[in-house]
Amino acid sequence: MGTNLKLETGFVEDFCEALYTIIKKGISYEVYNICAHQFATVKDIVTKIVELMKRDVVKDIVYVKSRPGEDRRYAMKCDKIIELDWKSFLGRW
């Protein structure tokens, strides 16, 4: 498991509300990115999954060398969905 990669995370409810907003207010055949600007490392996500499974984080996570050219962060532009007045639940705190 590489340790530097960051992924965007979000709630299922956010995704459902975003889809509903796109259906009601979006343009047919347009592409909309759904993003909440909440990031976690791969290590954070894997650790949480292992903990939820009640497994040993130290023994059950295998670390591997990062791939050459591996992105440090995957980012998306969310301008179009924001223009539809959609806001992530995470962003409402």
Order of alpha helices (4+ residues) and beta strands (2+ residues): beta-alpha-beta-alpha-alpha-alpha
